[in-house]
Amino acid sequence: MRRLPPLGAIEAFVQVARLGSVKAAAEELSLSAPALSRRVQALERFMGKPVFDRRHQAVVLNADGERLLSHLAPVLDQLSDAVEALTSGTELLRLRLGVLPLYASQRLFPRLGELRRDHPELHLDIDTAGHGVTRLGDGLDAAIVLARDVDPALHADRLDRNSVYPIGARALLDGSEPVTDPRQLAQLTVLVHRDMPDTFEAWRGAAGVGDVEPLAIDYFDSGQLMLEAAAQGLGIAFMHESHFVDAADPRLARLFGIRVESPYSYWFVCRPKALQTKPVRMFRDWLIWMLGSEDQPAPPPR
């Protein structure tokens, strides 16, 4: 059998790589910072090469470290799950899920209690860092993404079809000059999400005001912050009908009353092989059921 580096060294390396800090990793593992550094150095001696670039008060994975992490992290997580399952006496399944924060807060988290009730053995590691498709198989088992379409090489389930809604502060409908004409956008700031860059153009074209240029276009990478900015009167957020409805924020109003189909949808995506694993298949089946019916019983585990 080939000789392996000490498990403690592997664990230290993975924690430092994930947290980006020796101090934070040491606290997580209940070690002193010097002790943890010695474990990482032991792994580097075993490998015969450094896996981090040392910078002032920070460590950053180099190319060799990135490759090593992609191989070791999933195995270490599986080992941890196996030990937890054996010591707890119950099967433990873990899904590493990438999901956008607004979808998680509006659609997923309000129903996670039902998932835990129906599948107590399934545990989720939630990752909201974005770029879910590119990270499948490298830290993520599956992802819920917002996209026009999905690479046909991946398994994909469309989760919704939506309309683009111009969303603004309710106060914009009051006063002596209420905002009721799309051409008034020339005096207003438009708010656009970076994951949905074409929403405004799609709406503007369908509304017949393609020649109207807004005062400015501000870009956000957080849907929740976009809604808050709109509520504060900072601009008109071009988002989805579901975002407006699920927000249920009395400060917000839908403007103009023009319905335009969105070019974007939410998708559940994973690699085809991942769908053969029990955690991914179980969550996918529950998610499709959850979105499809409020009344039907949850699907049985397969």
N, C-alpha and C positions, 0 to 999 in steps of 0.2 A: 504494500500500500504506500502511495506517495506521501511524503512528509508534508504536513500542513502547518501553517503559522498558528500560534496560540489563539484560541477563541476570543480571549480578552483583547488581543490586539486587533482582531477583525472588528469586534464590537466597538472599540474605541475609534477606529478609522471611520466606520459608517456613521457614528454619531457626530463626529467632527465634520464630516462631509455634509451631512444633512443640516446641521445647525450653523455651520460656517464659523464656529467659535470654539476654541479649546475650553474656555471658561464655562460656556453654556453646556458643552458636552460633558465636562467634568462634573457639573452639578447634576446633570441627568443621570450619570452613572455612579454618583456618590463617591467620587474620587477627588483627590487634589489635582490641580492643574499640572504640576510636575509629574505625578504618577501617570496621568493620562498621556502626557507628551511622551513619556518613556515607552508606553505601549505602542503608540503610533510609530515611534522610531524603531521599535523592534520589528514591526511589520515591514518598514522600509528596508531594514537590514536583510530581512528574509527575502524580500523582492529583489534586492540589489539595485534599487533605484528609488528616488523620492516620488511621492504621490501627491505632495502639496507644494505649492509655491508659498514660501513664507514672506509675509509683508508686515509692515508695522502694525502690531496689534490685530492681525488677521491672518488667516490661512485660506488659500484658494486651491481647489483641485487643479492639477495639471492634466494633460491629455491622458497620461498613464493612470492617474487617479480616477478620472471619469470612466475609463474602461473598466477599471477594477470595481468601482462602485456599482456599475450596471450589472456586473456578475454577482457580486457578493451581497448586495442589499436585499434582493428578493429571497436568496437562500437563507439569510439570517432571519428575515421576517417569517419565513416558513418554519424555521427551526423554533423560533419563539412561539409561534402559534401551536406547533405540535406539543411543546412542553406545557403550554397553558391548557391545551385540551386534555392532556393526560393527567395533569395535576388537578384539574377541576372535575374530571370524570364525565365531561360532556364534549361532544364534537364542537370544534370552534372553526368557523369559516370567516375569512377576512377578505374584504373587497377594497381595493385602493381605487377610489373614484374621484375623477376630476369633474368639477362642476362650477359653473359661474355663480358668483355670490348672490345675484338677484334671483336666479332660478332656485337656488338652494333655499333662500329665505322665504320666497313667495310660494313655491310649489312643493319642494321636497321636504323641508323640515316640519311643516305642519302635519305631515303624514308619517314621519319616521316612527312615531309611537306605535302605529299600526304594523309597520314592518317588524319592529322588535317583538311585538306581541305574536305575530304570525310566524316569525323565523328568529327565535331568540338566539340561535347559534350563529347568526350572521352579524358580523361587526364591520363597520365602515370606517375607513381612513379617508377623511374628506380633504381634498386638495383644491384650493380656489386660485391657484397661481396662473391659470390660463394656459394656452397652447396645448390643450388636452389631446388633440389628434396626434401631434408630433411626439408626444411623450407616451403613447400607448406602448406597452411592453418595456418601457424604461421608467419605472416608478408608478405607472398607472395600469390597472387592469381594464378599466373602461372609463368612459367620459360622457358627460352631457354637454354638448357644444351648440353654439349658434352659428349657422352657416347657410349658404345658398344651397350647396349640395356637398356630398361626401365622396371621397375616393372610393371607386367601386371595388377596390381590393379589400376594403374593410366591411365588416358587418355593420349595417346602419338601420335604425328604426326611426322614422320621422315621428316626432312626438306631438307636433301641432302644425296648424296652418293659421296664419294671423293676419291682421290688418295693421297698417301703419297709422298711428294716432299722433297728431300734433297735441302735445300736452303742455298746458301753461297754468299760471296762477289764476285762480278763480276771479281774482280782482281785475284781471284783464277784460272780463265781460261786463264790468260795472263802469260807472263814471260817464263823462260826457262823450268820450270817444272809445266805445268798446271795440275790442279786436274781433271783428266778425268777417272781414274780407281778407282772403289769402294774400292780396296785393299789399296788405299792411305789413307783411313780412319784411318789406324793404326798410322798415324802421325798427326791426327787432333782431335780436341775436338768436341764432339757431343752435341747438345743442344736439350733438351727434355722438353715438357710441362708436368707439374704434372697431368693435367687432361687427358693427352694422353700418359701414360707411356709406352705403347707397340708399339708406332709408329716405333721406330728404330728397335726393334726386328722383327716386321712384315716385314719391308723393307729389313733388312739384310738377313732374311731367304729366301724371295722371290728372292732377287738379287743373291743368291748363294754364299754369303760371310759370312756365319754364323760363320766361324772360325776367322774372323777378329775382333780384339778388338781395339776400339778407344783409343786414348791417354788418354781421360777422358770423362766422361758424366756429363754435368752440367744441373741442373734442374731449370726451371723457372715456376712461376705461372702467368706470363703475356705474352700473345702472341705478343703484340706490342713490348715489350722489347726483346723478342727472335729475332724478325725480325731486330731490331736495332743492337743487338749483332752480328748477322750474317753479317749485312752490314758493321760493324766495323771490320770484320775479326776475331772475337773471337771464331768462331766455325761454324759447319754445323747444321742448324736448321732442324729437321725432323718434318714438318708441313703438311698442306693440300694444294692441288693445288689451292683451292679458296683463301687461305691466301696469296699465292704468287701473284696470278693474281690480286686480289683486292688491294694489297699493291701498285702495279704499281710503284715500287721503282727502278729507273735505276741503283742503286748501287748493286742490288741483281740479282742472276742468278740461274736457276735450274741446278743442277749438275747430271751427269751420264746418264740421259735420260732413266732411267728404271722406267716403270709405275707399281706401286704396289697399289692394292686396300686397302684403309684404314679400319681398324677394327672399326673406330669411325664415328659417324654421329652427326649432330646437331638435336635436338628434341625439339618440343614444348610439354610441359607437364603441366598437371594440375590434380587436383582431379576430378573424374567424375561429382560430384555435382557442382563443380565450373563452368563446361562447360555450365550448365543451366542458369548461370547468364549472363546478357546482356553484361557487359564489356568484360568478358573473351571470350564469343562467338563471339562478334564483332571483337575483335583483332585477334582471331584465324582465322576467315574467311578471314580477310584482309591480314594476314601474308601468308596464303596458296596461296591466289590469287597473292600477290606481288611476291612470289618466282616462281610461275608457269607461269607467262606471263608478258611481258613488254608492251603488246599492248591492252589486253582486258580491258574493263571498270571495275572499281572496283565493288565488289559485293554490292548489296543493303543491308541496315541494316535489320536484322530480328527481 
